[in-house]
């Protein structure tokens, strides 16, 4: 899945004509255990920063993945990262896990972090994932947050509002276009799983 996710990102950037422009300063937003970014050679970029709200994951990355920069960020924006610094920001399985408050607050900060006319890639749970996992959604509302009482994630400062989010395509276009010009929407575009 990791190599396929990285390959998907590279393919999306190449298809959009952005690969050559965006390889200078990259942000892996929600890097977890560094599963994707560890496959990108940090020497090929001026700056590659990886951030996550999971302190345990960041500590593990800092101890086990030398040569890469990892930073912990609070669950609520803004980050202390500089305005307009990044040529590309990507999130894999962040907005698939966030409640609606996070769905709106983080894109505003990501917009701040991006240099003008640069690229943001986000993965989402939309039709394929919903059908695959038997999820229902009110098509008129367009968004559903499943707060599992099992609490899939560790309690070490991770918010309870970090569980399972489902979207419709209409919801994505209506709400993401508040912050970004949507250049492309690719169904199952990341590892043939997330939109």
C-alpha positions, 0 to 999 in steps of 0.5 A: 500500500505504501509504495502504491500510495507514493506511486499514486502521488507521483502519478497525480503530480505528473498528470497535472504537470506539477511534478517538476514544479513541486519537488522543492519544498514538500509537506507530508501532512499527517505523516503517521509513521512516515510510511509514504515519505520515507520512500522519497529521497530527502536529498532531492529536495530543498525541504521535506517536512513531515508533521502529525498530531500523533506524538507517539508516531512522531517520536518513533519517526524521529528515532527510526528514520534519520535524515528526515525532518518530523514535527508534532503539530497540535490537533487544532490549527494553525501550525507554526510553519511559515506562510507560503513556504510549500510547493506541495502539500499532501495528506493521505488518510487525514480527511478520511478520519476527521470530524467536520470541524477539522474538515473545515479548519485544516484546509484554511491553514493548508491554504496559508502554507502553500505558495501561490498556484501550488498543489494540495492533494488530499485523499477522501472516503467517497463512493468506492470506500463507502460501498466497499465497507457497507457505509450509508450516507445522507446524500443531501447532507453529503458527509457522515462522521462515524464515531466508533465507540471502540476508539480505533486510535490511541488516546495519547492526546489524539482527539476523539473526533479522529475516527471515520469520515465519509463524503459524497463527490458533491460535498467535496466540490462544494466545500473544498472549492471554498479554499482551493481551485479543484484541478482534478478529482480522481476516483480511487486515485490513491493506491486504487482505494481512496479518492 
